[in-house]
Amino acid sequence: MAVHASVRQVDNVAIVDLSGRITLGDETDLVRDTVTREFERGHRSILLNLAEVTYCDSAGLGELVGCYSTVTRRGGSFKLLYVPKKIRDILEVTRLDGLFELCTDEATAVRSFGVPPPTRMSKLLSHFRHT
């Protein structure tokens, strides 16, 4: 099953609801294009809802990192919501769980965008302190 994306807005947060498999090819392109389009529309707070994602390969994982990097480098905020256990396990093994903010409740996640995020440098330093 290919990945499908829909976007909705709650307060000032663009929530990208994904379902299906995030794999190399059109699927990763769709994720990147959807996030980029929302950012270019002026949404600086992007919440990627992975609740209905059934699989994510290494290319999909790379695309999540790419989306995070693109959005945060341009002054936005990017968080993951309802990360399935299999994907959360992969993030832990690759130590990327320290890079992403993983949210388990949509309302709390939306409110959290009002809190200033840690600087990129502090996140990187924190990430490497734990390696």
C-alpha positions in Angstrom: 0.0 0.0 0.0 1.4 3.4 -1.0 1.6 6.3 1.3 -1.3 8.8 1.4 -1.1 12.3 2.9 -3.8 14.7 4.0 -3.2 18.0 5.7 -5.4 19.8 8.3 -4.7 22.8 10.4 -5.2 23.1 14.2 -4.5 26.6 15.5 -1.3 27.6 13.8 0.0 24.0 13.3 -0.2 22.1 10.0 -0.9 18.5 10.8 0.2 16.1 8.0 -1.7 12.8 8.4 0.2 9.9 6.7 -1.1 6.4 6.1 0.5 3.4 4.4 4.2 2.7 3.8 7.0 5.3 3.6 9.5 3.7 1.2 11.9 4.7 -1.5 10.3 6.3 -4.5 7.0 8.1 -5.0 6.2 7.6 -1.3 9.2 9.6 0.0 8.7 12.2 -2.7 5.1 12.6 -1.5 6.2 13.1 2.1 8.9 15.7 1.2 6.6 17.5 -1.3 3.7 17.7 1.2 5.9 19.1 4.0 7.7 21.5 1.7 4.3 22.8 0.3 2.9 23.4 3.7 6.1 25.2 4.8 6.0 27.4 1.7 2.3 28.2 2.4 3.5 29.8 5.6 3.0 27.0 8.1 6.1 27.2 10.3 4.8 24.5 12.8 4.5 21.1 11.2 3.3 18.0 13.0 3.7 14.7 11.1 1.1 12.2 12.2 2.4 8.6 11.7 -0.4 6.8 13.5 -1.5 5.0 10.3 2.0 4.4 8.9 2.5 0.6 8.6 6.2 0.6 7.5 9.1 2.9 7.0 12.3 1.8 5.3 15.7 3.5 5.5 14.8 5.9 2.7 11.6 6.8 4.6 13.7 7.4 7.7 16.1 9.5 5.7 13.2 11.5 4.4 11.9 12.2 7.9 15.4 13.5 8.8 15.5 15.6 5.6 12.1 17.1 6.4 13.2 17.9 10.0 16.4 19.5 8.7 14.7 21.5 6.0 12.0 22.9 8.3 14.2 23.7 11.3 17.0 25.2 9.2 14.5 27.6 7.8 13.2 28.6 11.2 10.3 26.3 11.6 9.4 23.5 14.0 8.9 19.9 13.0 7.6 17.1 15.4 6.3 13.6 15.0 3.0 12.4 16.4 1.8 8.9 17.2 4.9 7.2 16.1 4.2 3.4 15.8 6.4 1.1 18.0 8.3 -0.4 15.0 9.3 3.1 13.8 10.0 4.3 17.3 12.3 1.2 17.8 14.2 2.1 14.6 14.6 5.7 15.8 16.0 4.5 19.1 18.5 2.1 17.5 19.7 4.8 15.1 19.7 7.3 18.0 17.4 9.6 16.1 14.9 9.6 18.8 16.9 12.4 20.4 16.6 14.5 17.2 12.9 14.4 16.8 10.3 15.4 19.4 8.0 12.5 19.6 4.5 13.4 20.7 1.8 11.0 22.0 -1.2 13.4 22.3 -2.3 15.7 19.5 -3.7 18.5 21.7 -0.5 18.5 23.8 1.6 18.5 20.7 -0.3 21.4 19.2 0.1 23.4 22.4 3.8 22.5 22.6 4.6 24.5 19.4 4.1 27.7 21.5 7.1 26.7 23.6 10.4 27.8 22.2 12.3 24.8 21.0 15.9 24.1 22.1 18.5 25.4 19.7 19.9 23.1 17.1 23.3 23.3 18.7 22.0 22.3 22.1 20.1 19.3 20.5 23.2 18.2 18.7 25.4 18.5 21.8 22.8 16.6 23.8 22.5 13.9 21.2 26.3 13.3 21.1 26.7 13.4 24.9 24.6 10.2 25.1 26.5 8.3 22.4 
